[in-house]
Amino acid sequence: MYSKDYLNKSYLLVFFLISFCGVFAAFGLFQGEKQRIIYEQEVFADQFSESLLMALNDYKLETLSVSAFFHSTENLDVSYEQFMRFGEALFSKKIYPIRNVYFAKYIHKNDIDEFLLEQAKITGDKNIQLRTDSAQGSYLPLTYGYPDVITHGVDLLSNHLPYKTLAKEAMVTSDTIMTPPIVLPRDKVRGLDHKNAFVLRHALFNKNNEFKGLVGIAFTIEGLLSQANMDINEGFSYRLADITDLSKDESPTWFFESNNHFFHLLASKEMQKKQFEFAGRIWLIESGFEDTPHSLIQWKIFVVPLFTYLFLSLIVSFFVYKLSRAYRSSLDKAEYFLLTDELTGLSSRYDINEQVSEQILKSKNGSMFAVLLLDLDHFKTVNDAFGYSVGDKLLVKIAQRLRGVLPEDAKIGRIGADEFFVVLSVVYVLDRLAITELVQKIINEISESYIVDERNLTVGCSVGISMYPEFGMDGPTLMKNADMAMHKSKTLGRSTYYFYDSEMGDRLKRNVLIETRLRLAMKNNQLELYFQPKVDLLTLRCIGLEALLRWQDDELGSVSPAEFIPIAESSGIILPLGEWVIEQACIHMVQWREKGETVPPIAINCSAAQLRRDDFLERLVSFIEKYGIDTQYIELEVTESILIDDAERCAELLREVSALGMKISLDDFGTGYSSLSYLKDLPFDCVKIDQVFIRDILENEKHAALTLGIIQMSHSFGLKVVAEGITSQEQLDLLRKYGCNFGQGYLFGKAYHSDQVVSNIEA
């Protein structure tokens, strides 16, 4: 499996491999460092772009605050003094570097004189004029400004103003409009003729949606950058351009450059380009690191790992031989844990599957072999009572006993917490008799007591057996069938065995089909209630009815309750099915009552699953109240199995039922475990003797004696007795002699459809 030559020369392979990894890692780190620089440049560009946009939005909010100030007054009527106080308050915050805030009033040509008169009062200049060169019916002159650095009376719609169209655009929209870079008048006077300022404008509309004027805020690029408050790396440069009206072939005109010298070398630089749209304008930002990528690289990041790898390759290759031995040891250990159950030392689930597959290959010539699935009975009780450590020790002892009782060539594995799997070889399996003797020996050996931590423990063992090739041609099928057979052995009373057979598979398929069809029958209302008379054995008068469920299926035909009720209980269908029976019984009583027909009380069978529900009594009472049924006409039949798991709670439930006036019968008496203890303590009104005793009461003296004993004992407790399954006059005569009160059976009548009940019980 291992090559000695390979191991002797492996140090060379290790040396070159690690060295190659070092070179590869260094190259990767070098590329990563280049990508880091590019990424950082992108991050700086993104952060700078976002900061500028956030700062512009802050200015926009200030513009909207000026608009809100006007809207807070009646009909947008703000005096010069109010505007100046607002402007002073706005500038006093010193949050946003603003150059100017203004208001331009929209006036008609007929109102020019009135406007100039107001402006003369504001400015103190009696010769003030409307400054416009357009002959139109209305104007938009600058009216208020703070600080008062603008020229009063300048018409924003004048043709000589460079952005007349933007002013017109702002007049017809509720959005804020920004100008391209402009030169503020004050800067021009000072000789600073560079386009470094911007104006945000917002239109004012009154309640009638009539345009009343514009408010605006002017700010400079320097103020904007200080507002952005971006901690820009010293080696990071950028420039800005307005490209809103730029055609594809035109080059942008940069209105701001952080480093003129850097951008002269732009042709040799890879720059980051970002653009965003704000207030009707599109800005382009170009930015990048001023140094070359190679000058920004931290060379030690990949040079040091390169030499480290070379050094490690020398050290690691020195220990390769020892590592190879450790590697072999690890593989052996891993293989052991893969194939062996760590706790018991038996084969693992994986290994037992492999063993089954190997056995199938050996048996291709037509020979047989058997697989056994063993499940410990009541092992969970040991874990719950004494803890998992005790349970684990018990499993080890059980594994030792299995090794001792099974032949040497048998394959034994643990596939679950308390499940063991055995593959009996082809040589051993001669016939079923030999397997049966071996399995019985296994059960007897496992069932012997164990001493664990000075405790005497006992567990049982249920075994399922599946034969190859008769009942499985592959491992999964054989294991599945053995599992089914094992569960069957548990239903037979545990501590026994069961061979999987074709009937079991057929029964499973039929059970699945019955469950599916039963759900469909409930949905399509294909179930019916029949009623069997219960008579007084002396007078032969009908004194009650028992509601019995009948099912006629389109595919399955007539299905006996003895077949579908256990399936309903195991699948949970019994809960809605039980409620359906109770409600249907109530509905039939109402129908008989409306027809003027009188029927005796109806007995309804209730399953243990129904009675264990916390809301059983609440649901029962709701049906009784819904249909107006007198509780004395309802009798519940229960089996003693309900009292085994939770006797105290079920006993309390039966007392509450009895307190409501309903009768309670103990059904199938004599077939359970501890019936006698319930008769004296619980509110039963009647005991029903199972038909298994009545069937051969004439021939079987023991059954006759048991029947007489049940009747006499029940009478001593003040209980009535019902005998089920009476079919002959001789049985009736003997039961009369024993003093039995009531009876049911074909001698008195079969179960009748609801339409036939009254006529048959009266007859």
RAQUINOR-V876128 format. One record per residue. N is the residue number from 1. RES is the residue in one small letter. D_LAST is the distance of its C-alpha to the last C-alpha in whole Angstrom. Layout:
N_RES_D_LAST, N_RES_D_LAST
//
This chain:
1_m_92, 2_y_94, 3_s_98, 4_k_101, 5_d_103, 6_y_101, 7_l_101, 8_n_105, 9_k_106, 10_s_103, 11_y_105, 12_l_107, 13_l_104, 14_v_103, 15_f_106, 16_f_106, 17_l_102, 18_i_103, 19_s_106, 20_f_105, 21_c_102, 22_g_105, 23_v_106, 24_f_103, 25_a_102, 26_a_105, 27_f_105, 28_g_102, 29_l_103, 30_f_106, 31_q_103, 32_g_101, 33_e_104, 34_k_105, 35_q_101, 36_r_102, 37_i_105, 38_i_103, 39_y_100, 40_e_102, 41_q_104, 42_e_101, 43_v_99, 44_f_102, 45_a_102, 46_d_99, 47_q_99, 48_f_102, 49_s_100, 50_e_98, 51_s_100, 52_l_102, 53_l_99, 54_m_98, 55_a_101, 56_l_101, 57_n_97, 58_d_99, 59_y_102, 60_k_99, 61_l_97, 62_e_101, 63_t_101, 64_l_98, 65_s_98, 66_v_101, 67_s_99, 68_a_97, 69_f_100, 70_f_101, 71_h_97, 72_s_97, 73_t_99, 74_e_99, 75_n_99, 76_l_101, 77_d_104, 78_v_106, 79_s_109, 80_y_112, 81_e_112, 82_q_108, 83_f_109, 84_m_111, 85_r_110, 86_f_107, 87_g_109, 88_e_111, 89_a_107, 90_l_106, 91_f_109, 92_s_109, 93_k_106, 94_k_108, 95_i_105, 96_y_106, 97_p_109, 98_i_110, 99_r_113, 100_n_112, 101_v_109, 102_y_110, 103_f_108, 104_a_109, 105_k_109, 106_y_108, 107_i_110, 108_h_111, 109_k_114, 110_n_115, 111_d_114, 112_i_117, 113_d_119, 114_e_117, 115_f_116, 116_l_119, 117_l_120, 118_e_117, 119_q_118, 120_a_122, 121_k_121, 122_i_119, 123_t_122, 124_g_125, 125_d_126, 126_k_127, 127_n_128, 128_i_124, 129_q_123, 130_l_120, 131_r_121, 132_t_119, 133_d_121, 134_s_118, 135_a_118, 136_q_114, 137_g_112, 138_s_111, 139_y_112, 140_l_111, 141_p_114, 142_l_113, 143_t_113, 144_y_112, 145_g_113, 146_y_113, 147_p_116, 148_d_118, 149_v_119, 150_i_118, 151_t_120, 152_h_118, 153_g_118, 154_v_118, 155_d_115, 156_l_112, 157_l_112, 158_s_116, 159_n_117, 160_h_119, 161_l_116, 162_p_115, 163_y_111, 164_k_111, 165_t_108, 166_l_106, 167_a_107, 168_k_105, 169_e_102, 170_a_102, 171_m_102, 172_v_99, 173_t_96, 174_s_95, 175_d_95, 176_t_98, 177_i_101, 178_m_104, 179_t_107, 180_p_109, 181_p_112, 182_i_114, 183_v_117, 184_l_117, 185_p_120, 186_r_121, 187_d_122, 188_k_123, 189_v_126, 190_r_127, 191_g_127, 192_l_124, 193_d_123, 194_h_120, 195_k_116, 196_n_115, 197_a_113, 198_f_109, 199_v_108, 200_l_104, 201_r_104, 202_h_101, 203_a_100, 204_l_99, 205_f_97, 206_n_97, 207_k_93, 208_n_94, 209_n_94, 210_e_98, 211_f_100, 212_k_103, 213_g_105, 214_l_105, 215_v_105, 216_g_106, 217_i_107, 218_a_110, 219_f_110, 220_t_112, 221_i_111, 222_e_113, 223_g_110, 224_l_107, 225_l_108, 226_s_109, 227_q_105, 228_a_104, 229_n_105, 230_m_105, 231_d_106, 232_i_108, 233_n_109, 234_e_113, 235_g_113, 236_f_110, 237_s_112, 238_y_110, 239_r_111, 240_l_109, 241_a_109, 242_d_108, 243_i_106, 244_t_104, 245_d_107, 246_l_108, 247_s_108, 248_k_107, 249_d_111, 250_e_112, 251_s_113, 252_p_111, 253_t_114, 254_w_114, 255_f_114, 256_f_114, 257_e_115, 258_s_115, 259_n_117, 260_n_120, 261_h_121, 262_f_118, 263_f_117, 264_h_120, 265_l_119, 266_l_116, 267_a_116, 268_s_116, 269_k_113, 270_e_109, 271_m_108, 272_q_104, 273_k_104, 274_k_101, 275_q_100, 276_f_98, 277_e_98, 278_f_98, 279_a_99, 280_g_100, 281_r_102, 282_i_102, 283_w_104, 284_l_105, 285_i_106, 286_e_107, 287_s_108, 288_g_109, 289_f_110, 290_e_114, 291_d_115, 292_t_114, 293_p_111, 294_h_113, 295_s_115, 296_l_112, 297_i_110, 298_q_110, 299_w_112, 300_k_111, 301_i_107, 302_f_107, 303_v_111, 304_v_110, 305_p_106, 306_l_108, 307_f_111, 308_t_108, 309_y_106, 310_l_109, 311_f_110, 312_l_106, 313_s_106, 314_l_109, 315_i_107, 316_v_104, 317_s_105, 318_f_107, 319_f_103, 320_v_102, 321_y_102, 322_k_100, 323_l_98, 324_s_97, 325_r_96, 326_a_94, 327_y_92, 328_r_91, 329_s_90, 330_s_88, 331_l_86, 332_d_86, 333_k_84, 334_a_82, 335_e_81, 336_y_80, 337_f_78, 338_l_76, 339_l_76, 340_t_75, 341_d_72, 342_e_75, 343_l_73, 344_t_72, 345_g_75, 346_l_72, 347_s_72, 348_s_71, 349_r_68, 350_y_70, 351_d_72, 352_i_69, 353_n_68, 354_e_71, 355_q_71, 356_v_68, 357_s_70, 358_e_72, 359_q_70, 360_i_68, 361_l_72, 362_k_73, 363_s_70, 364_k_70, 365_n_71, 366_g_67, 367_s_67, 368_m_65, 369_f_65, 370_a_62, 371_v_62, 372_l_60, 373_l_59, 374_l_59, 375_d_57, 376_l_58, 377_d_55, 378_h_55, 379_f_59, 380_k_58, 381_t_57, 382_v_61, 383_n_62, 384_d_60, 385_a_61, 386_f_65, 387_g_66, 388_y_67, 389_s_70, 390_v_69, 391_g_66, 392_d_69, 393_k_71, 394_l_67, 395_l_67, 396_v_71, 397_k_70, 398_i_67, 399_a_69, 400_q_71, 401_r_69, 402_l_68, 403_r_71, 404_g_72, 405_v_68, 406_l_69, 407_p_71, 408_e_74, 409_d_74, 410_a_70, 411_k_70, 412_i_69, 413_g_68, 414_r_66, 415_i_65, 416_g_63, 417_a_63, 418_d_61, 419_e_61, 420_f_63, 421_f_63, 422_v_65, 423_v_66, 424_l_66, 425_s_69, 426_v_69, 427_v_71, 428_y_69, 429_v_65, 430_l_65, 431_d_62, 432_r_58, 433_l_59, 434_a_62, 435_i_61, 436_t_58, 437_e_60, 438_l_62, 439_v_60, 440_q_58, 441_k_62, 442_i_62, 443_i_59, 444_n_60, 445_e_64, 446_i_62, 447_s_60, 448_e_63, 449_s_64, 450_y_67, 451_i_70, 452_v_70, 453_d_72, 454_e_72, 455_r_68, 456_n_66, 457_l_63, 458_t_61, 459_v_59, 460_g_57, 461_c_57, 462_s_54, 463_v_55, 464_g_54, 465_i_56, 466_s_57, 467_m_59, 468_y_61, 469_p_61, 470_e_58, 471_f_56, 472_g_59, 473_m_62, 474_d_63, 475_g_64, 476_p_61, 477_t_58, 478_l_59, 479_m_59, 480_k_56, 481_n_54, 482_a_55, 483_d_54, 484_m_51, 485_a_51, 486_m_52, 487_h_49, 488_k_47, 489_s_49, 490_k_48, 491_t_44, 492_l_45, 493_g_46, 494_r_50, 495_s_53, 496_t_52, 497_y_53, 498_y_51, 499_f_52, 500_y_51, 501_d_50, 502_s_49, 503_e_45, 504_m_46, 505_g_47, 506_d_44, 507_r_42, 508_l_44, 509_k_44, 510_r_40, 511_n_40, 512_v_42, 513_l_40, 514_i_37, 515_e_39, 516_t_40, 517_r_37, 518_l_35, 519_r_37, 520_l_37, 521_a_33, 522_m_33, 523_k_36, 524_n_34, 525_n_31, 526_q_29, 527_l_27, 528_e_23, 529_l_21, 530_y_18, 531_f_15, 532_q_14, 533_p_12, 534_k_14, 535_v_13, 536_d_15, 537_l_16, 538_l_17, 539_t_13, 540_l_11, 541_r_10, 542_c_10, 543_i_13, 544_g_14, 545_l_15, 546_e_18, 547_a_19, 548_l_21, 549_l_23, 550_r_24, 551_w_27, 552_q_27, 553_d_31, 554_d_33, 555_e_36, 556_l_34, 557_g_31, 558_s_28, 559_v_29, 560_s_28, 561_p_28, 562_a_29, 563_e_32, 564_f_32, 565_i_32, 566_p_35, 567_i_37, 568_a_36, 569_e_37, 570_s_40, 571_s_41, 572_g_40, 573_i_37, 574_i_35, 575_l_36, 576_p_35, 577_l_32, 578_g_31, 579_e_31, 580_w_30, 581_v_26, 582_i_27, 583_e_27, 584_q_25, 585_a_22, 586_c_24, 587_i_24, 588_h_20, 589_m_19, 590_v_22, 591_q_20, 592_w_17, 593_r_19, 594_e_21, 595_k_18, 596_g_17, 597_e_14, 598_t_14, 599_v_13, 600_p_14, 601_p_18, 602_i_18, 603_a_21, 604_i_23, 605_n_26, 606_c_30, 607_s_32, 608_a_36, 609_a_38, 610_q_35, 611_l_36, 612_r_40, 613_r_40, 614_d_42, 615_d_40, 616_f_37, 617_l_36, 618_e_38, 619_r_36, 620_l_32, 621_v_33, 622_s_34, 623_f_31, 624_i_29, 625_e_32, 626_k_32, 627_y_28, 628_g_28, 629_i_25, 630_d_25, 631_t_26, 632_q_24, 633_y_21, 634_i_23, 635_e_23, 636_l_26, 637_e_26, 638_v_30, 639_t_32, 640_e_35, 641_s_37, 642_i_37, 643_l_39, 644_i_42, 645_d_44, 646_d_44, 647_a_42, 648_e_44, 649_r_43, 650_c_39, 651_a_39, 652_e_40, 653_l_38, 654_l_35, 655_r_36, 656_e_37, 657_v_33, 658_s_32, 659_a_34, 660_l_32, 661_g_29, 662_m_27, 663_k_26, 664_i_27, 665_s_26, 666_l_29, 667_d_27, 668_d_28, 669_f_30, 670_g_33, 671_t_34, 672_g_36, 673_y_40, 674_s_40, 675_s_36, 676_l_38, 677_s_40, 678_y_37, 679_l_35, 680_k_38, 681_d_39, 682_l_36, 683_p_33, 684_f_30, 685_d_27, 686_c_26, 687_v_27, 688_k_25, 689_i_26, 690_d_27, 691_q_25, 692_v_29, 693_f_29, 694_i_25, 695_r_26, 696_d_29, 697_i_28, 698_l_29, 699_e_32, 700_n_33, 701_e_35, 702_k_36, 703_h_32, 704_a_31, 705_a_34, 706_l_33, 707_t_30, 708_l_31, 709_g_33, 710_i_31, 711_i_29, 712_q_32, 713_m_34, 714_s_31, 715_h_30, 716_s_34, 717_f_34, 718_g_31, 719_l_28, 720_k_25, 721_v_24, 722_v_21, 723_a_22, 724_e_21, 725_g_20, 726_i_19, 727_t_18, 728_s_19, 729_q_18, 730_e_22, 731_q_22, 732_l_19, 733_d_21, 734_l_24, 735_l_23, 736_r_22, 737_k_25, 738_y_27, 739_g_25, 740_c_23, 741_n_21, 742_f_18, 743_g_17, 744_q_16, 745_g_16, 746_y_15, 747_l_14, 748_f_11, 749_g_11, 750_k_13, 751_a_15, 752_y_13, 753_h_15, 754_s_15, 755_d_14, 756_q_11, 757_v_10, 758_v_8, 759_s_6, 760_n_5, 761_i_5, 762_e_4, 763_a_0
//
